[in-house]
Amino acid sequence: MIWIFFLGLFAVVVLVRIPFLSQPFVGEEGSFAYLIAGQPASSTLTPDGLPQMMIGMLDGTPALYPFQRTIAPYVLLENGPGAVIRALDIQHYSEVWRYVIIRSAYLALYLMGVAGVLWRCARQAAGQNYLPMVIVLFACVTPLAVGASIQPQIDGALGICLLGLASLLLTLGPQKRSLKHRQFCTFLAGAFIGLGRHEWVISFLAAGVILGLALLAYKARRDVWYLSLRIGAFFCLGLIATTVLSFALSPSEYLSGFAVQQRVTGIVNPLILLKRDDEFVIAAVLLLGLLGVLLFLRRRHILETAPGVLVVSGAAFVQCAGAAATGWPGDGFPRYYAPVFVLAATALIYLTSYHRDDVVRPNVWVGYALSGVFLLLTVIAITPMIDDVGERVSISSNRGVSLQALEQHYDDVAEIWRADPDRAPLALIDAGIWGRHPEVSFLGKDMGLDSGYQYLQEFHPNWAERLDN
């Protein structure tokens, strides 16, 4: 019975995404597509042997630029799914299959991050507790979760993989009573988080502070303090180990990540962004609202038996607040909210599940009522995506852009280029053109005309005068 529920949930999560796997790449999606599918791998072209971002193609050779972020996630992508995709040599496939294969590779990372959560839901559903299942189903099929999971980017794919596994390990709960086992699991959790972006590490460290304040506020017993500190120490060891590794791989990239955070903060009024991103933020707030209520109702139980649940919950709140307050408009699709959904859902599974040592079980009718509410919310979340399929608009990067118009633009640039490759102007265009016309030379428009010209003057001076202005 557990397998039936699990496979059913897994199938729904995958099926919702299938109509979007063939969408052409938009903006930076082309750069991250090259990261795992480009021949040759970018790391083979750099002096330090580490991957860089493809920002253009010049006579079949990628124009590269540092990611300016901690390099570990990009190393994992290039050497994980990248090794598989490059072995398939998909450049000889049709453009649609290239889209499907590359997006599926990122989706596979997402599925790795949520598989354990789906299994926990299936176990509860087999015991006739359906609330965790419908909560997680909602968290997995919101437009943000769907778009981010198939987007060649970091947050919604590799981010969910790392943070999903970490949150799963941190919420093992009291049924796993071996202290050594819990210490090992929290060490692994810290190691997964340390491989990610700065903001993920910061959010979990902030959540650790929240846990400490909660223990003080509720005057926790000495044995509870001992358990939290003992497990927390192993979490920090894992976090430090992979953070040091990330720094050692490329100190300049690691430090650049902090500069990038400062540079993108406050560009747009956060209130304006919240209005723009309301459908994504509301979905996250609904999960966090229920999470906050349940944490308050079960606060003593959580502090004494499963402090990791509070850490995961705290990280979800901190990440959502940080994303809302940053003031970074991105490309119209706030993928940086994506980790909030898996963190909140993982904590909610624990808080809405039945455990062997529960003194009082949740009210059955309240559970049914909440299940009905989240089932309705799931239907509401899926409905606009049906329209996106019919209207052929992007569900991820630059969400809502017409894919037909985008493809026509790519084709027009390619036609001009093929007419006279030796003298055609170098187009300043979305890096997504690489997925449709990999033979065309271009420079990513995210560079901007002035920065693009300066880049070419420094690294490819023979192309500078051909830049289309």
Long-range contacts (C-beta under 8 A, 24 or more apart in sequence): 1-126, 2-119, 2-122, 2-123, 2-126, 3-122, 4-122, 5-121, 5-122, 5-125, 5-126, 5-133, 6-118, 6-119, 6-121, 6-122, 9-118, 9-121, 9-122, 9-133, 9-136, 9-137, 10-111, 10-115, 10-118, 12-137, 12-141, 13-111, 13-114, 13-118, 13-137, 13-140, 13-141, 14-107, 14-111, 16-140, 16-141, 16-146, 16-382, 16-385, 17-107, 17-146, 17-149, 17-150, 19-389, 20-103, 20-146, 20-147, 20-150, 20-385, 20-388, 20-389, 20-395, 20-396, 21-99, 21-100, 21-103, 21-104, 21-107, 21-150, 22-96, 22-99, 22-100, 23-99, 23-103, 23-150, 23-394, 23-395, 23-396, 23-403, 24-95, 24-99, 24-403, 24-406, 24-407, 24-410, 24-432, 24-435, 24-436, 25-99, 25-102, 25-152, 25-397, 25-430, 25-431, 25-432, 25-434, 25-435, 25-436, 26-331, 26-394, 26-396, 26-397, 26-398, 26-401, 26-406, 26-430, 26-432, 27-331, 27-397, 27-398, 27-430, 27-431, 27-432, 27-446, 28-152, 28-153, 28-331, 28-397, 28-431, 28-444, 28-446, 29-151, 29-152, 29-153, 29-396, 29-397, 29-431, 29-432, 29-435, 30-54, 30-152, 30-430, 30-431, 30-432, 30-433, 30-434, 30-435, 30-444, 31-55, 31-152, 31-431, 31-444, 32-77, 32-106, 32-151, 32-152, 32-153, 32-154, 33-98, 33-102, 33-152, 33-432, 33-434, 33-435, 34-62, 34-431, 34-434, 35-74, 35-77, 35-78, 35-82, 35-152, 36-77, 36-78, 36-81, 36-82, 36-85, 36-86, 36-102, 36-105, 36-106, 36-152, 37-82, 37-85, 37-86, 37-90, 37-91, 37-98, 37-101, 37-102, 38-62, 38-86, 39-86, 39-89, 39-91, 41-78, 41-82, 41-86, 42-78, 43-75, 43-78, 48-250, 50-74, 50-75, 50-249, 50-250, 50-253, 51-75, 51-77, 51-78, 54-431, 54-434, 55-431, 55-443, 55-444, 55-446, 55-447, 55-455, 56-431, 56-441, 56-442, 56-443, 56-444, 56-447, 57-434, 57-438, 57-440, 57-441, 57-442, 58-426, 58-441, 58-460, 58-463, 59-441, 60-439, 60-441, 63-443, 63-455, 63-459, 63-460, 65-455, 66-252, 66-253, 66-256, 67-253, 68-253, 68-256, 68-257, 68-259, 68-260, 69-197, 69-253, 69-256, 69-257, 69-260, 70-196, 70-197, 70-198, 70-246, 70-247, 70-250, 70-253, 70-254, 70-257, 71-246, 71-249, 71-250, 71-253, 71-254, 72-195, 72-196, 72-242, 72-245, 72-246, 72-249, 73-154, 73-158, 73-159, 73-162, 73-195, 73-196, 73-197, 74-154, 75-249, 76-158, 76-195, 77-154, 77-158, 80-109, 81-105, 81-106, 81-108, 81-109, 91-438, 95-435, 95-436, 98-435, 99-435, 102-152, 102-435, 103-150, 103-151, 103-152, 104-150, 106-149, 106-150, 106-151, 106-152, 106-153, 106-156, 106-157, 106-158, 107-149, 107-150, 107-157, 109-157, 109-158, 109-160, 109-161, 110-148, 110-149, 110-150, 110-156, 110-157, 110-160, 110-161, 112-161, 112-164, 112-165, 113-160, 113-161, 113-162, 113-163, 113-164, 113-165, 113-342, 114-140, 114-160, 114-164, 114-342, 116-164, 116-165, 116-168, 117-164, 117-168, 117-342, 117-345, 117-346, 117-349, 120-168, 120-349, 120-353, 121-349, 124-349, 124-352, 124-353, 124-354, 127-354, 129-352, 129-353, 129-354, 129-367, 130-367, 130-368, 130-371, 131-352, 131-362, 131-367, 131-370, 131-371, 131-374, 132-348, 132-349, 132-352, 132-353, 134-371, 134-374, 134-375, 134-378, 135-287, 135-290, 135-345, 135-348, 135-349, 135-352, 135-370, 135-374, 136-345, 136-348, 136-349, 137-374, 137-375, 137-378, 138-283, 138-287, 138-374, 138-377, 138-378, 138-381, 139-287, 139-341, 139-342, 139-344, 139-345, 140-341, 140-345, 141-378, 141-381, 141-382, 142-280, 142-283, 142-341, 142-381, 143-279, 143-280, 143-381, 143-384, 143-385, 143-388, 143-395, 143-399, 144-279, 144-280, 144-283, 144-284, 144-333, 144-334, 144-335, 144-337, 144-338, 144-341, 145-338, 145-341, 146-385, 146-395, 147-333, 147-335, 147-395, 147-396, 147-399, 148-333, 148-335, 148-338, 148-396, 149-338, 150-395, 150-396, 151-333, 151-335, 151-396, 151-397, 153-335, 153-396, 153-397, 154-197, 155-197, 155-335, 155-336, 155-338, 155-339, 156-335, 156-338, 158-196, 159-196, 159-197, 159-200, 159-338, 159-339, 160-338, 160-339, 160-342, 162-192, 162-193, 162-195, 162-196, 162-200, 163-192, 163-193, 163-196, 163-200, 163-339, 163-342, 163-343, 164-342, 164-346, 165-189, 165-192, 166-190, 166-192, 166-193, 166-204, 167-312, 167-315, 167-342, 167-343, 167-346, 167-347, 168-346, 169-308, 170-235, 170-308, 170-309, 170-311, 170-312, 171-306, 171-308, 171-309, 171-312, 171-346, 171-347, 171-349, 171-350, 172-306, 172-308, 173-305, 173-306, 173-308, 173-309, 173-350, 173-355, 174-305, 174-306, 174-355, 174-357, 175-355, 175-356, 175-357, 179-227, 179-230, 179-231, 182-231, 183-230, 183-231, 183-234, 184-234, 186-231, 186-232, 186-234, 186-235, 186-238, 186-308, 187-234, 187-235, 187-237, 187-238, 188-238, 189-235, 189-238, 189-308, 190-234, 190-235, 190-236, 190-237, 190-238, 190-239, 190-240, 190-241, 190-242, 191-238, 191-239, 191-241, 191-242, 192-238, 192-242, 193-238, 193-239, 193-242, 194-238, 194-239, 194-240, 194-241, 194-242, 194-243, 194-245, 194-246, 195-242, 195-245, 195-246, 197-257, 198-257, 198-258, 198-261, 199-261, 199-319, 199-322, 199-336, 200-315, 200-319, 200-339, 201-239, 201-243, 202-318, 202-322, 203-314, 203-315, 203-318, 203-319, 203-322, 204-239, 204-311, 204-315, 205-239, 206-314, 206-315, 206-318, 207-310, 207-311, 207-312, 207-313, 207-314, 207-315, 207-317, 207-318, 208-232, 208-235, 208-311, 208-314, 210-310, 210-311, 210-314, 211-307, 211-310, 211-311, 211-314, 214-299, 214-303, 214-310, 215-303, 215-307, 218-299, 218-300, 218-303, 220-303, 220-304, 221-304, 224-303, 224-304, 227-307, 228-307, 231-307, 231-308, 232-307, 235-311, 264-326, 264-327, 264-328, 265-326, 265-327, 265-328, 266-326, 266-327, 267-327, 267-328, 267-329, 268-327, 268-328, 268-329, 269-327, 270-324, 270-325, 270-326, 270-327, 273-324, 273-327, 273-328, 273-329, 273-334, 274-324, 276-329, 276-332, 277-334, 277-337, 279-384, 280-334, 280-337, 281-320, 281-324, 281-334, 281-337, 283-341, 283-377, 283-381, 284-320, 284-337, 284-340, 284-341, 284-344, 285-320, 286-377, 287-316, 287-340, 287-341, 287-344, 287-345, 287-348, 288-316, 288-317, 288-320, 288-340, 288-344, 290-348, 290-370, 291-316, 291-344, 291-347, 291-348, 291-351, 292-317, 294-348, 294-351, 294-352, 295-347, 295-351, 298-351, 302-351, 305-357, 306-350, 309-347, 309-350, 309-351, 312-343, 312-346, 312-347, 313-343, 313-344, 313-347, 315-343, 316-340, 316-343, 316-344, 316-347, 319-343, 331-397, 331-398, 332-397, 332-398, 332-399, 332-400, 333-396, 333-397, 333-398, 333-399, 335-396, 397-432, 406-430, 406-432, 407-436, 410-436, 410-437, 411-436, 411-437, 413-437, 413-440, 413-442, 414-440, 417-441, 423-466, 424-466, 425-466, 425-467, 425-468, 426-456, 426-463, 426-466, 426-467, 426-468, 427-468, 428-452, 428-467, 428-468, 428-469, 443-467
